[in-house]
Amino acid sequence: MQAYYIKREVGIMPSIRDIEEIASRNDLFRAMCMSPLVTQGVRELEDVFGLIQAVRRFTDFTEDCDPWGEHDFGSLEWYGAKVYWKISYYDQKLEYGSDPLSDKCRRVITIMT
């Protein structure tokens, strides 16, 4: 487990500057959203390309969906279905978790129902 998450586990919160930097990186990554992972449920929805565009443009962050302020999770309604997306942080080989502030962090976005 990375130091970033261990600090959270023991109650040491990242600085406001760190949170803002993570949110900024996540916003940029999400806006590009080049190859999201989508679940079978999402593949069955209408206009999946339009949904991906909606995730790219998402800005409705609230305390409920973004309690840490990192812009790594969101939800929206799409043709009557509740859809969620989540950004996860991995090492370059996608084997282990990574500190979201690391230059070697590889972000993955998953869109799910």
Phi, psi and chi 1 to 4 in degrees:
 res  aa     phi    psi   chi1   chi2   chi3   chi4
   1 MET       -  136.8 -175.9  176.5  -72.1      -
   2 GLN   -74.4  153.3  -61.9  -65.0  -39.6      -
   3 ALA   -56.0  -35.7      -      -      -      -
   4 TYR   -55.9  -45.7  178.4   81.7      -      -
   5 TYR   -78.5  -33.2  -64.7  105.1      -      -
   6 ILE   -62.1  -41.6  -68.5  171.1      -      -
   7 LYS   -59.0  -43.8  -72.0  178.6 -177.6  177.5
   8 ARG   -61.6  -41.9  -83.6 -128.6  171.0  115.0
   9 GLU   -60.9  -35.4 -134.7  171.9   69.8      -
  10 VAL   -95.4    8.7  -63.1      -      -      -
  11 GLY    90.4   10.5      -      -      -      -
  12 ILE   -95.9  112.0  -58.6  170.1      -      -
  13 MET   -84.4  146.9  -64.9  -57.6  -62.6      -
  14 PRO   -66.3  158.6   11.9  -15.8      -      -
  15 SER   -69.1  160.0   71.8      -      -      -
  16 ILE   -57.5  -40.7  -63.4  -62.9      -      -
  17 ARG   -60.6  -43.0  177.5  179.7  -77.8  149.5
  18 ASP   -63.7  -44.4  -74.1  -10.2      -      -
  19 ILE   -62.2  -43.3  -68.9  170.7      -      -
  20 GLU   -63.7  -37.9  -70.7  172.3  -12.0      -
  21 GLU   -67.5  -42.2  178.1   62.9   22.8      -
  22 ILE   -62.8  -45.7  -67.4  166.7      -      -
  23 ALA   -60.3  -41.7      -      -      -      -
  24 SER   -63.5  -44.8  175.7      -      -      -
  25 ARG   -64.8  -40.1  -69.0 -178.6 -171.9 -165.3
  26 ASN   -67.1  -40.0  -74.1  -18.0      -      -
  27 ASP   -62.1  -43.9  -71.9  -16.5      -      -
  28 LEU   -63.7  -46.0  179.2   62.2      -      -
  29 PHE   -61.1  -47.5  174.2   76.0      -      -
  30 ARG   -63.4  -39.3 -169.8 -177.0   66.2  -99.3
  31 ALA   -62.8  -32.3      -      -      -      -
  32 MET   -80.6  -43.3  -65.3 -174.8  -41.6      -
  33 CYS    32.9   59.6 -160.6      -      -      -
  34 MET   -70.3  -44.1  -61.2  -55.6  -76.5      -
  35 SER  -144.6   77.0   47.9      -      -      -
  36 PRO   -70.4  151.6   28.3  -34.8      -      -
  37 LEU   -83.9  132.8  -61.8  176.0      -      -
  38 VAL  -125.9  141.3  -64.3      -      -      -
  39 THR   -79.4  167.3   63.1      -      -      -
  40 GLN   -57.4  -40.2 -178.5   64.8   36.0      -
  41 GLY   -59.8  -37.7      -      -      -      -
  42 VAL   -70.0  -41.4  168.0      -      -      -
  43 ARG   -59.8  -25.3  -75.5 -168.7  -68.0 -100.5
  44 GLU   -86.3   -7.3  -66.3  172.4    1.3      -
  45 LEU   -76.9  160.8  -65.1  174.8      -      -
  46 GLU   -70.3  145.5  -74.4 -172.6   52.7      -
  47 ASP    49.4   61.2 -169.3   14.0      -      -
  48 VAL   -60.0  -38.2  174.9      -      -      -
  49 PHE   -60.8  -42.2 -179.6   73.7      -      -
  50 GLY   -62.3  -37.7      -      -      -      -
  51 LEU   -63.0  -44.7  171.3   58.8      -      -
  52 ILE   -60.5  -39.8  -67.1  168.6      -      -
  53 GLN   -63.0  -39.5  -63.9  -68.1   12.3      -
  54 ALA   -64.6  -39.4      -      -      -      -
  55 VAL   -64.7  -41.3  169.4      -      -      -
  56 ARG   -58.3  -39.2  -74.4  178.1  172.4  166.3
  57 ARG   -90.6   -1.0  -67.1 -173.0  -57.1  -94.7
  58 PHE   -57.5  131.0 -174.7   87.9      -      -
  59 THR  -138.5    4.8   59.6      -      -      -
  60 ASP   -85.4   58.9 -168.4   22.5      -      -
  61 PHE   -80.1  129.2  -65.8  100.3      -      -
  62 THR  -127.2  171.3   65.2      -      -      -
  63 GLU   -59.7  -34.1 -176.4   70.5   24.8      -
  64 ASP   -67.0  -44.0  -71.7  -24.3      -      -
  65 CYS   -97.9  -10.6   75.8      -      -      -
  66 ASP  -142.5   59.0 -169.2   35.0      -      -
  67 PRO   -63.2  -25.0   24.0  -32.7      -      -
  68 TRP   -93.6   -9.2  -57.4  108.7      -      -
  69 GLY    77.1   18.0      -      -      -      -
  70 GLU   -95.3   -4.2  -63.5  177.2   -5.6      -
  71 HIS    56.8   40.9  -63.1 -171.2      -      -
  72 ASP  -106.2    3.8   63.4  -14.0      -      -
  73 PHE  -152.0  146.2  178.0   84.8      -      -
  74 GLY  -162.0  167.6      -      -      -      -
  75 SER  -144.4  154.3   64.9      -      -      -
  76 LEU  -156.0  163.2   51.8   93.5      -      -
  77 GLU   -91.6  134.8  -68.7  -73.6  -31.8      -
  78 TRP  -136.8  109.7 -168.8 -104.9      -      -
  79 TYR    48.6   45.6  -71.2   95.4      -      -
  80 GLY    84.1   -2.2      -      -      -      -
  81 ALA  -106.9  140.8      -      -      -      -
  82 LYS   -81.5  124.6 -173.2   75.1  163.8 -179.4
  83 VAL  -120.5  139.1  176.0      -      -      -
  84 TYR  -119.9  151.6  -55.7   89.9      -      -
  85 TRP  -136.1  150.2   57.3  -94.2      -      -
  86 LYS  -144.4  134.2  172.3   74.3  174.6  118.8
  87 ILE   -98.8  127.7  -63.8  173.6      -      -
  88 SER  -114.2  157.3  -57.9      -      -      -
  89 TYR  -117.2  124.1  -45.9  112.5      -      -
  90 TYR  -130.2  165.5  -66.8   97.0      -      -
  91 ASP   -74.4  176.4   66.7   -8.9      -      -
  92 GLN   -63.0  -27.6  -69.8  -64.8  -56.2      -
  93 LYS   -91.2    2.2  -66.6 -177.7  177.9 -178.7
  94 LEU    59.0   35.3  -61.6  173.4      -      -
  95 GLU  -103.8  -34.1  -66.8  177.3  -16.9      -
  96 TYR  -133.5  161.0  -56.3  102.4      -      -
  97 GLY   -66.4  161.3      -      -      -      -
  98 SER  -139.7  154.1  178.7      -      -      -
  99 ASP   -66.6  125.3 -177.4  -30.1      -      -
 100 PRO   -65.3  -11.3   20.8  -29.6      -      -
 101 LEU   -94.0   -7.3  -66.6  171.0      -      -
 102 SER   -70.8  139.8  168.9      -      -      -
 103 ASP   -67.2  -17.6  -69.9  -23.7      -      -
 104 LYS   -93.8    1.5  -64.7 -179.1  179.4 -178.9
 105 CYS   -67.5  134.3  175.3      -      -      -
 106 ARG  -113.2  117.2 -172.4  165.7  174.2 -170.9
 107 ARG   -88.3  143.9  -75.1  168.3  164.2   72.6
 108 VAL  -132.5  130.8  174.1      -      -      -
 109 ILE  -108.5  132.0 -170.8  165.6      -      -
 110 THR  -117.0  131.5  -55.6      -      -      -
 111 ILE  -112.1  127.4  -55.9  172.8      -      -
 112 MET  -142.7  161.7   62.5 -155.0  107.4      -
 113 THR  -105.8      -   54.7      -      -      -
